[in-house]
Amino acid sequence: MGYRWTDSLELALDLIEEYPEVDPLKLHFPELMKWVIALENFDDDPKHCGERVLEAIQLAWISEVD
């Protein structure tokens, strides 16, 4: 089973690996959502995503790069 929207840390780690040059502070939520959905290990319904979910992923990403 792949990652769900609630797996913010795992998703952030995959995003860091996939987009190492990206500053997560400059990333807009619509683009972040597309990138998460495109991850190989992601397996959840895109309709279950909201601003809070994306914010949690972005915060985990910021935390991991710092």
mmCIF file of the N, C-alpha and C atoms, coordinates in Angstrom:
data_MODEL
# 
_entry.id   MODEL 
# 
loop_
_atom_site.group_PDB 
_atom_site.id 
_atom_site.type_symbol 
_atom_site.label_atom_id 
_atom_site.label_alt_id 
_atom_site.label_comp_id 
_atom_site.label_asym_id 
_atom_site.label_entity_id 
_atom_site.label_seq_id 
_atom_site.pdbx_PDB_ins_code 
_atom_site.Cartn_x 
_atom_site.Cartn_y 
_atom_site.Cartn_z 
_atom_site.occupancy 
_atom_site.B_iso_or_equiv 
_atom_site.pdbx_formal_charge 
_atom_site.auth_seq_id 
_atom_site.auth_comp_id 
_atom_site.auth_asym_id 
_atom_site.auth_atom_id 
_atom_site.pdbx_PDB_model_num 
ATOM 1   N N  . MET A 1 1  ? 0.847   -1.182 0.000  1.00 0.00 ? 1  MET A N  1 
ATOM 2   C CA . MET A 1 1  ? 0.000   0.000  0.000  1.00 0.00 ? 1  MET A CA 1 
ATOM 3   C C  . MET A 1 1  ? 0.893   1.247  0.000  1.00 0.00 ? 1  MET A C  1 
ATOM 4   N N  . GLY A 1 2  ? 0.509   2.216  -0.790 1.00 0.00 ? 2  GLY A N  1 
ATOM 5   C CA . GLY A 1 2  ? 1.295   3.435  -0.921 1.00 0.00 ? 2  GLY A CA 1 
ATOM 6   C C  . GLY A 1 2  ? 0.962   4.471  0.139  1.00 0.00 ? 2  GLY A C  1 
ATOM 7   N N  . TYR A 1 3  ? 1.550   5.636  -0.030 1.00 0.00 ? 3  TYR A N  1 
ATOM 8   C CA . TYR A 1 3  ? 1.339   6.724  0.924  1.00 0.00 ? 3  TYR A CA 1 
ATOM 9   C C  . TYR A 1 3  ? -0.053  7.324  0.792  1.00 0.00 ? 3  TYR A C  1 
ATOM 10  N N  . ARG A 1 4  ? -0.532  7.794  1.927  1.00 0.00 ? 4  ARG A N  1 
ATOM 11  C CA . ARG A 1 4  ? -1.814  8.494  1.995  1.00 0.00 ? 4  ARG A CA 1 
ATOM 12  C C  . ARG A 1 4  ? -1.512  9.970  2.239  1.00 0.00 ? 4  ARG A C  1 
ATOM 13  N N  . TRP A 1 5  ? -2.523  10.807 2.130  1.00 0.00 ? 5  TRP A N  1 
ATOM 14  C CA . TRP A 1 5  ? -2.345  12.243 2.384  1.00 0.00 ? 5  TRP A CA 1 
ATOM 15  C C  . TRP A 1 5  ? -1.820  12.511 3.794  1.00 0.00 ? 5  TRP A C  1 
ATOM 16  N N  . THR A 1 6  ? -2.144  11.640 4.723  1.00 0.00 ? 6  THR A N  1 
ATOM 17  C CA . THR A 1 6  ? -1.729  11.847 6.112  1.00 0.00 ? 6  THR A CA 1 
ATOM 18  C C  . THR A 1 6  ? -0.269  11.484 6.362  1.00 0.00 ? 6  THR A C  1 
ATOM 19  N N  . ASP A 1 7  ? 0.395   10.899 5.392  1.00 0.00 ? 7  ASP A N  1 
ATOM 20  C CA . ASP A 1 7  ? 1.801   10.516 5.528  1.00 0.00 ? 7  ASP A CA 1 
ATOM 21  C C  . ASP A 1 7  ? 2.706   11.688 5.131  1.00 0.00 ? 7  ASP A C  1 
ATOM 22  N N  . SER A 1 8  ? 2.525   12.810 5.806  1.00 0.00 ? 8  SER A N  1 
ATOM 23  C CA . SER A 1 8  ? 3.190   14.042 5.381  1.00 0.00 ? 8  SER A CA 1 
ATOM 24  C C  . SER A 1 8  ? 4.719   13.939 5.397  1.00 0.00 ? 8  SER A C  1 
ATOM 25  N N  . LEU A 1 9  ? 5.296   13.323 6.416  1.00 0.00 ? 9  LEU A N  1 
ATOM 26  C CA . LEU A 1 9  ? 6.752   13.216 6.464  1.00 0.00 ? 9  LEU A CA 1 
ATOM 27  C C  . LEU A 1 9  ? 7.284   12.351 5.327  1.00 0.00 ? 9  LEU A C  1 
ATOM 28  N N  . GLU A 1 10 ? 6.689   11.205 5.104  1.00 0.00 ? 10 GLU A N  1 
ATOM 29  C CA . GLU A 1 10 ? 7.134   10.314 4.031  1.00 0.00 ? 10 GLU A CA 1 
ATOM 30  C C  . GLU A 1 10 ? 6.989   10.993 2.672  1.00 0.00 ? 10 GLU A C  1 
ATOM 31  N N  . LEU A 1 11 ? 5.880   11.704 2.483  1.00 0.00 ? 11 LEU A N  1 
ATOM 32  C CA . LEU A 1 11 ? 5.678   12.424 1.230  1.00 0.00 ? 11 LEU A CA 1 
ATOM 33  C C  . LEU A 1 11 ? 6.728   13.516 1.072  1.00 0.00 ? 11 LEU A C  1 
ATOM 34  N N  . ALA A 1 12 ? 7.003   14.242 2.148  1.00 0.00 ? 12 ALA A N  1 
ATOM 35  C CA . ALA A 1 12 ? 8.014   15.301 2.100  1.00 0.00 ? 12 ALA A CA 1 
ATOM 36  C C  . ALA A 1 12 ? 9.383   14.728 1.742  1.00 0.00 ? 12 ALA A C  1 
ATOM 37  N N  . LEU A 1 13 ? 9.735   13.602 2.326  1.00 0.00 ? 13 LEU A N  1 
ATOM 38  C CA . LEU A 1 13 ? 11.032  12.982 2.027  1.00 0.00 ? 13 LEU A CA 1 
ATOM 39  C C  . LEU A 1 13 ? 11.133  12.574 0.560  1.00 0.00 ? 13 LEU A C  1 
ATOM 40  N N  . ASP A 1 14 ? 10.056  12.030 0.019  1.00 0.00 ? 14 ASP A N  1 
ATOM 41  C CA . ASP A 1 14 ? 10.043  11.671 -1.403 1.00 0.00 ? 14 ASP A CA 1 
ATOM 42  C C  . ASP A 1 14 ? 10.147  12.918 -2.276 1.00 0.00 ? 14 ASP A C  1 
ATOM 43  N N  . LEU A 1 15 ? 9.475   13.987 -1.874 1.00 0.00 ? 15 LEU A N  1 
ATOM 44  C CA . LEU A 1 15 ? 9.531   15.238 -2.642 1.00 0.00 ? 15 LEU A CA 1 
ATOM 45  C C  . LEU A 1 15 ? 10.937  15.837 -2.603 1.00 0.00 ? 15 LEU A C  1 
ATOM 46  N N  . ILE A 1 16 ? 11.596  15.760 -1.468 1.00 0.00 ? 16 ILE A N  1 
ATOM 47  C CA . ILE A 1 16 ? 12.973  16.247 -1.352 1.00 0.00 ? 16 ILE A CA 1 
ATOM 48  C C  . ILE A 1 16 ? 13.879  15.485 -2.314 1.00 0.00 ? 16 ILE A C  1 
ATOM 49  N N  . GLU A 1 17 ? 13.675  14.187 -2.377 1.00 0.00 ? 17 GLU A N  1 
ATOM 50  C CA . GLU A 1 17 ? 14.472  13.357 -3.274 1.00 0.00 ? 17 GLU A CA 1 
ATOM 51  C C  . GLU A 1 17 ? 14.167  13.677 -4.741 1.00 0.00 ? 17 GLU A C  1 
ATOM 52  N N  . GLU A 1 18 ? 12.910  13.897 -5.036 1.00 0.00 ? 18 GLU A N  1 
ATOM 53  C CA . GLU A 1 18 ? 12.468  14.155 -6.409 1.00 0.00 ? 18 GLU A CA 1 
ATOM 54  C C  . GLU A 1 18 ? 12.803  15.575 -6.877 1.00 0.00 ? 18 GLU A C  1 
ATOM 55  N N  . TYR A 1 19 ? 12.729  16.536 -5.964 1.00 0.00 ? 19 TYR A N  1 
ATOM 56  C CA . TYR A 1 19 ? 12.928  17.952 -6.310 1.00 0.00 ? 19 TYR A CA 1 
ATOM 57  C C  . TYR A 1 19 ? 13.927  18.599 -5.342 1.00 0.00 ? 19 TYR A C  1 
ATOM 58  N N  . PRO A 1 20 ? 15.179  18.175 -5.366 1.00 0.00 ? 20 PRO A N  1 
ATOM 59  C CA . PRO A 1 20 ? 16.160  18.670 -4.386 1.00 0.00 ? 20 PRO A CA 1 
ATOM 60  C C  . PRO A 1 20 ? 16.469  20.164 -4.512 1.00 0.00 ? 20 PRO A C  1 
ATOM 61  N N  . GLU A 1 21 ? 16.248  20.729 -5.677 1.00 0.00 ? 21 GLU A N  1 
ATOM 62  C CA . GLU A 1 21 ? 16.582  22.127 -5.901 1.00 0.00 ? 21 GLU A CA 1 
ATOM 63  C C  . GLU A 1 21 ? 15.448  23.092 -5.529 1.00 0.00 ? 21 GLU A C  1 
ATOM 64  N N  . VAL A 1 22 ? 14.301  22.560 -5.157 1.00 0.00 ? 22 VAL A N  1 
ATOM 65  C CA . VAL A 1 22 ? 13.129  23.391 -4.891 1.00 0.00 ? 22 VAL A CA 1 
ATOM 66  C C  . VAL A 1 22 ? 13.119  23.904 -3.451 1.00 0.00 ? 22 VAL A C  1 
ATOM 67  N N  . ASP A 1 23 ? 12.802  25.180 -3.312 1.00 0.00 ? 23 ASP A N  1 
ATOM 68  C CA . ASP A 1 23 ? 12.610  25.786 -1.994 1.00 0.00 ? 23 ASP A CA 1 
ATOM 69  C C  . ASP A 1 23 ? 11.128  25.624 -1.635 1.00 0.00 ? 23 ASP A C  1 
ATOM 70  N N  . PRO A 1 24 ? 10.816  24.812 -0.630 1.00 0.00 ? 24 PRO A N  1 
ATOM 71  C CA . PRO A 1 24 ? 9.408   24.557 -0.306 1.00 0.00 ? 24 PRO A CA 1 
ATOM 72  C C  . PRO A 1 24 ? 8.654   25.815 0.147  1.00 0.00 ? 24 PRO A C  1 
ATOM 73  N N  . LEU A 1 25 ? 9.368   26.836 0.577  1.00 0.00 ? 25 LEU A N  1 
ATOM 74  C CA . LEU A 1 25 ? 8.709   28.085 0.979  1.00 0.00 ? 25 LEU A CA 1 
ATOM 75  C C  . LEU A 1 25 ? 8.145   28.851 -0.220 1.00 0.00 ? 25 LEU A C  1 
ATOM 76  N N  . LYS A 1 26 ? 8.673   28.565 -1.391 1.00 0.00 ? 26 LYS A N  1 
ATOM 77  C CA . LYS A 1 26 ? 8.238   29.271 -2.599 1.00 0.00 ? 26 LYS A CA 1 
ATOM 78  C C  . LYS A 1 26 ? 7.257   28.451 -3.433 1.00 0.00 ? 26 LYS A C  1 
ATOM 79  N N  . LEU A 1 27 ? 6.848   27.334 -2.908 1.00 0.00 ? 27 LEU A N  1 
ATOM 80  C CA . LEU A 1 27 ? 5.981   26.416 -3.642 1.00 0.00 ? 27 LEU A CA 1 
ATOM 81  C C  . LEU A 1 27 ? 4.518   26.726 -3.378 1.00 0.00 ? 27 LEU A C  1 
ATOM 82  N N  . HIS A 1 28 ? 3.735   26.804 -4.448 1.00 0.00 ? 28 HIS A N  1 
ATOM 83  C CA . HIS A 1 28 ? 2.291   27.037 -4.333 1.00 0.00 ? 28 HIS A CA 1 
ATOM 84  C C  . HIS A 1 28 ? 1.566   25.707 -4.170 1.00 0.00 ? 28 HIS A C  1 
ATOM 85  N N  . PHE A 1 29 ? 0.489   25.728 -3.403 1.00 0.00 ? 29 PHE A N  1 
ATOM 86  C CA . PHE A 1 29 ? -0.237  24.491 -3.092 1.00 0.00 ? 29 PHE A CA 1 
ATOM 87  C C  . PHE A 1 29 ? -0.730  23.718 -4.320 1.00 0.00 ? 29 PHE A C  1 
ATOM 88  N N  . PRO A 1 30 ? -1.261  24.370 -5.366 1.00 0.00 ? 30 PRO A N  1 
ATOM 89  C CA . PRO A 1 30 ? -1.694  23.576 -6.530 1.00 0.00 ? 30 PRO A CA 1 
ATOM 90  C C  . PRO A 1 30 ? -0.552  22.769 -7.153 1.00 0.00 ? 30 PRO A C  1 
ATOM 91  N N  . GLU A 1 31 ? 0.634   23.366 -7.205 1.00 0.00 ? 31 GLU A N  1 
ATOM 92  C CA . GLU A 1 31 ? 1.784   22.650 -7.749 1.00 0.00 ? 31 GLU A CA 1 
ATOM 93  C C  . GLU A 1 31 ? 2.213   21.528 -6.812 1.00 0.00 ? 31 GLU A C  1 
ATOM 94  N N  . LEU A 1 32 ? 2.226   21.800 -5.506 1.00 0.00 ? 32 LEU A N  1 
ATOM 95  C CA . LEU A 1 32 ? 2.566   20.774 -4.519 1.00 0.00 ? 32 LEU A CA 1 
ATOM 96  C C  . LEU A 1 32 ? 1.621   19.582 -4.638 1.00 0.00 ? 32 LEU A C  1 
ATOM 97  N N  . MET A 1 33 ? 0.346   19.854 -4.780 1.00 0.00 ? 33 MET A N  1 
ATOM 98  C CA . MET A 1 33 ? -0.642  18.778 -4.910 1.00 0.00 ? 33 MET A CA 1 
ATOM 99  C C  . MET A 1 33 ? -0.355  17.921 -6.147 1.00 0.00 ? 33 MET A C  1 
ATOM 100 N N  . LYS A 1 34 ? -0.057  18.555 -7.275 1.00 0.00 ? 34 LYS A N  1 
ATOM 101 C CA . LYS A 1 34 ? 0.261   17.802 -8.500 1.00 0.00 ? 34 LYS A CA 1 
ATOM 102 C C  . LYS A 1 34 ? 1.490   16.926 -8.300 1.00 0.00 ? 34 LYS A C  1 
ATOM 103 N N  . TRP A 1 35 ? 2.503   17.486 -7.626 1.00 0.00 ? 35 TRP A N  1 
ATOM 104 C CA . TRP A 1 35 ? 3.731   16.726 -7.406 1.00 0.00 ? 35 TRP A CA 1 
ATOM 105 C C  . TRP A 1 35 ? 3.497   15.529 -6.501 1.00 0.00 ? 35 TRP A C  1 
ATOM 106 N N  . VAL A 1 36 ? 2.686   15.707 -5.461 1.00 0.00 ? 36 VAL A N  1 
ATOM 107 C CA . VAL A 1 36 ? 2.394   14.599 -4.549 1.00 0.00 ? 36 VAL A CA 1 
ATOM 108 C C  . VAL A 1 36 ? 1.651   13.497 -5.300 1.00 0.00 ? 36 VAL A C  1 
ATOM 109 N N  . ILE A 1 37 ? 0.642   13.878 -6.050 1.00 0.00 ? 37 ILE A N  1 
ATOM 110 C CA . ILE A 1 37 ? -0.150  12.893 -6.800 1.00 0.00 ? 37 ILE A CA 1 
ATOM 111 C C  . ILE A 1 37 ? 0.733   12.133 -7.787 1.00 0.00 ? 37 ILE A C  1 
ATOM 112 N N  . ALA A 1 38 ? 1.741   12.794 -8.336 1.00 0.00 ? 38 ALA A N  1 
ATOM 113 C CA . ALA A 1 38 ? 2.622   12.167 -9.324 1.00 0.00 ? 38 ALA A CA 1 
ATOM 114 C C  . ALA A 1 38 ? 3.685   11.255 -8.704 1.00 0.00 ? 38 ALA A C  1 
ATOM 115 N N  . LEU A 1 39 ? 3.856   11.305 -7.390 1.00 0.00 ? 39 LEU A N  1 
ATOM 116 C CA . LEU A 1 39 ? 4.856   10.447 -6.753 1.00 0.00 ? 39 LEU A CA 1 
ATOM 117 C C  . LEU A 1 39 ? 4.518   8.974  -6.958 1.00 0.00 ? 39 LEU A C  1 
ATOM 118 N N  . GLU A 1 40 ? 5.533   8.186  -7.220 1.00 0.00 ? 40 GLU A N  1 
ATOM 119 C CA . GLU A 1 40 ? 5.348   6.757  -7.482 1.00 0.00 ? 40 GLU A CA 1 
ATOM 120 C C  . GLU A 1 40 ? 4.687   6.034  -6.310 1.00 0.00 ? 40 GLU A C  1 
ATOM 121 N N  . ASN A 1 41 ? 5.052   6.400  -5.084 1.00 0.00 ? 41 ASN A N  1 
ATOM 122 C CA . ASN A 1 41 ? 4.540   5.711  -3.900 1.00 0.00 ? 41 ASN A CA 1 
ATOM 123 C C  . ASN A 1 41 ? 3.217   6.263  -3.379 1.00 0.00 ? 41 ASN A C  1 
ATOM 124 N N  . PHE A 1 42 ? 2.677   7.270  -4.029 1.00 0.00 ? 42 PHE A N  1 
ATOM 125 C CA . PHE A 1 42 ? 1.431   7.871  -3.554 1.00 0.00 ? 42 PHE A CA 1 
ATOM 126 C C  . PHE A 1 42 ? 0.243   7.047  -4.021 1.00 0.00 ? 42 PHE A C  1 
ATOM 127 N N  . ASP A 1 43 ? -0.671  6.763  -3.078 1.00 0.00 ? 43 ASP A N  1 
ATOM 128 C CA . ASP A 1 43 ? -1.839  5.949  -3.410 1.00 0.00 ? 43 ASP A CA 1 
ATOM 129 C C  . ASP A 1 43 ? -3.032  6.388  -2.560 1.00 0.00 ? 43 ASP A C  1 
ATOM 130 N N  . ASP A 1 44 ? -3.583  7.549  -2.874 1.00 0.00 ? 44 ASP A N  1 
ATOM 131 C CA . ASP A 1 44 ? -4.749  8.050  -2.144 1.00 0.00 ? 44 ASP A CA 1 
ATOM 132 C C  . ASP A 1 44 ? -5.621  8.821  -3.131 1.00 0.00 ? 44 ASP A C  1 
ATOM 133 N N  . ASP A 1 45 ? -6.810  9.100  -2.720 1.00 0.00 ? 45 ASP A N  1 
ATOM 134 C CA . ASP A 1 45 ? -7.769  9.820  -3.554 1.00 0.00 ? 45 ASP A CA 1 
ATOM 135 C C  . ASP A 1 45 ? -7.418  11.304 -3.568 1.00 0.00 ? 45 ASP A C  1 
ATOM 136 N N  . PRO A 1 46 ? -7.170  11.877 -4.738 1.00 0.00 ? 46 PRO A N  1 
ATOM 137 C CA . PRO A 1 46 ? -6.862  13.308 -4.819 1.00 0.00 ? 46 PRO A CA 1 
ATOM 138 C C  . PRO A 1 46 ? -7.948  14.197 -4.211 1.00 0.00 ? 46 PRO A C  1 
ATOM 139 N N  . LYS A 1 47 ? -9.160  13.711 -4.155 1.00 0.00 ? 47 LYS A N  1 
ATOM 140 C CA . LYS A 1 47 ? -10.263 14.499 -3.598 1.00 0.00 ? 47 LYS A CA 1 
ATOM 141 C C  . LYS A 1 47 ? -10.169 14.641 -2.080 1.00 0.00 ? 47 LYS A C  1 
ATOM 142 N N  . HIS A 1 48 ? -9.345  13.841 -1.445 1.00 0.00 ? 48 HIS A N  1 
ATOM 143 C CA . HIS A 1 48 ? -9.197  13.897 0.009  1.00 0.00 ? 48 HIS A CA 1 
ATOM 144 C C  . HIS A 1 48 ? -8.149  14.917 0.453  1.00 0.00 ? 48 HIS A C  1 
ATOM 145 N N  . CYS A 1 49 ? -7.666  15.683 -0.482 1.00 0.00 ? 49 CYS A N  1 
ATOM 146 C CA . CYS A 1 49 ? -6.640  16.673 -0.179 1.00 0.00 ? 49 CYS A CA 1 
ATOM 147 C C  . CYS A 1 49 ? -7.273  18.028 0.095  1.00 0.00 ? 49 CYS A C  1 
ATOM 148 N N  . GLY A 1 50 ? -6.698  18.736 1.045  1.00 0.00 ? 50 GLY A N  1 
ATOM 149 C CA . GLY A 1 50 ? -7.143  20.077 1.359  1.00 0.00 ? 50 GLY A CA 1 
ATOM 150 C C  . GLY A 1 50 ? -5.951  20.939 1.741  1.00 0.00 ? 50 GLY A C  1 
ATOM 151 N N  . GLU A 1 51 ? -6.222  22.186 2.044  1.00 0.00 ? 51 GLU A N  1 
ATOM 152 C CA . GLU A 1 51 ? -5.157  23.128 2.374  1.00 0.00 ? 51 GLU A CA 1 
ATOM 153 C C  . GLU A 1 51 ? -4.354  22.687 3.596  1.00 0.00 ? 51 GLU A C  1 
ATOM 154 N N  . ARG A 1 52 ? -5.031  22.165 4.601  1.00 0.00 ? 52 ARG A N  1 
ATOM 155 C CA . ARG A 1 52 ? -4.326  21.717 5.817  1.00 0.00 ? 52 ARG A CA 1 
ATOM 156 C C  . ARG A 1 52 ? -3.388  20.549 5.523  1.00 0.00 ? 52 ARG A C  1 
ATOM 157 N N  . VAL A 1 53 ? -3.816  19.656 4.678  1.00 0.00 ? 53 VAL A N  1 
ATOM 158 C CA . VAL A 1 53 ? -2.990  18.508 4.306  1.00 0.00 ? 53 VAL A CA 1 
ATOM 159 C C  . VAL A 1 53 ? -1.732  18.988 3.582  1.00 0.00 ? 53 VAL A C  1 
ATOM 160 N N  . LEU A 1 54 ? -1.910  19.874 2.628  1.00 0.00 ? 54 LEU A N  1 
ATOM 161 C CA . LEU A 1 54 ? -0.775  20.398 1.873  1.00 0.00 ? 54 LEU A CA 1 
ATOM 162 C C  . LEU A 1 54 ? 0.156   21.206 2.771  1.00 0.00 ? 54 LEU A C  1 
ATOM 163 N N  . GLU A 1 55 ? -0.421  21.940 3.699  1.00 0.00 ? 55 GLU A N  1 
ATOM 164 C CA . GLU A 1 55 ? 0.386   22.705 4.640  1.00 0.00 ? 55 GLU A CA 1 
ATOM 165 C C  . GLU A 1 55 ? 1.242   21.770 5.500  1.00 0.00 ? 55 GLU A C  1 
ATOM 166 N N  . ALA A 1 56 ? 0.678   20.661 5.930  1.00 0.00 ? 56 ALA A N  1 
ATOM 167 C CA . ALA A 1 56 ? 1.427   19.688 6.738  1.00 0.00 ? 56 ALA A CA 1 
ATOM 168 C C  . ALA A 1 56 ? 2.589   19.099 5.939  1.00 0.00 ? 56 ALA A C  1 
ATOM 169 N N  . ILE A 1 57 ? 2.361   18.814 4.673  1.00 0.00 ? 57 ILE A N  1 
ATOM 170 C CA . ILE A 1 57 ? 3.424   18.277 3.820  1.00 0.00 ? 57 ILE A CA 1 
ATOM 171 C C  . ILE A 1 57 ? 4.510   19.332 3.627  1.00 0.00 ? 57 ILE A C  1 
ATOM 172 N N  . GLN A 1 58 ? 4.089   20.563 3.365  1.00 0.00 ? 58 GLN A N  1 
ATOM 173 C CA . GLN A 1 58 ? 5.041   21.649 3.165  1.00 0.00 ? 58 GLN A CA 1 
ATOM 174 C C  . GLN A 1 58 ? 5.868   21.895 4.435  1.00 0.00 ? 58 GLN A C  1 
ATOM 175 N N  . LEU A 1 59 ? 5.235   21.882 5.585  1.00 0.00 ? 59 LEU A N  1 
ATOM 176 C CA . LEU A 1 59 ? 5.948   22.084 6.846  1.00 0.00 ? 59 LEU A CA 1 
ATOM 177 C C  . LEU A 1 59 ? 6.946   20.957 7.118  1.00 0.00 ? 59 LEU A C  1 
ATOM 178 N N  . ALA A 1 60 ? 6.547   19.732 6.812  1.00 0.00 ? 60 ALA A N  1 
ATOM 179 C CA . ALA A 1 60 ? 7.470   18.605 6.977  1.00 0.00 ? 60 ALA A CA 1 
ATOM 180 C C  . ALA A 1 60 ? 8.666   18.752 6.052  1.00 0.00 ? 60 ALA A C  1 
ATOM 181 N N  . TRP A 1 61 ? 8.422   19.207 4.848  1.00 0.00 ? 61 TRP A N  1 
ATOM 182 C CA . TRP A 1 61 ? 9.492   19.423 3.862  1.00 0.00 ? 61 TRP A CA 1 
ATOM 183 C C  . TRP A 1 61 ? 10.449  20.506 4.383  1.00 0.00 ? 61 TRP A C  1 
ATOM 184 N N  . ILE A 1 62 ? 9.886   21.618 4.852  1.00 0.00 ? 62 ILE A N  1 
ATOM 185 C CA . ILE A 1 62 ? 10.698  22.715 5.381  1.00 0.00 ? 62 ILE A CA 1 
ATOM 186 C C  . ILE A 1 62 ? 11.537  22.218 6.564  1.00 0.00 ? 62 ILE A C  1 
ATOM 187 N N  . SER A 1 63 ? 10.927  21.459 7.431  1.00 0.00 ? 63 SER A N  1 
ATOM 188 C CA . SER A 1 63 ? 11.607  20.943 8.618  1.00 0.00 ? 63 SER A CA 1 
ATOM 189 C C  . SER A 1 63 ? 12.777  20.027 8.244  1.00 0.00 ? 63 SER A C  1 
ATOM 190 N N  . GLU A 1 64 ? 12.592  19.223 7.225  1.00 0.00 ? 64 GLU A N  1 
ATOM 191 C CA . GLU A 1 64 ? 13.622  18.281 6.817  1.00 0.00 ? 64 GLU A CA 1 
ATOM 192 C C  . GLU A 1 64 ? 14.793  18.954 6.092  1.00 0.00 ? 64 GLU A C  1 
ATOM 193 N N  . VAL A 1 65 ? 14.546  20.046 5.392  1.00 0.00 ? 65 VAL A N  1 
ATOM 194 C CA . VAL A 1 65 ? 15.633  20.715 4.675  1.00 0.00 ? 65 VAL A CA 1 
ATOM 195 C C  . VAL A 1 65 ? 16.431  21.637 5.588  1.00 0.00 ? 65 VAL A C  1 
ATOM 196 N N  . ASP A 1 66 ? 15.859  22.054 6.688  1.00 0.00 ? 66 ASP A N  1 
ATOM 197 C CA . ASP A 1 66 ? 16.561  22.956 7.606  1.00 0.00 ? 66 ASP A CA 1 
ATOM 198 C C  . ASP A 1 66 ? 17.592  22.255 8.440  1.00 0.00 ? 66 ASP A C  1 
# 
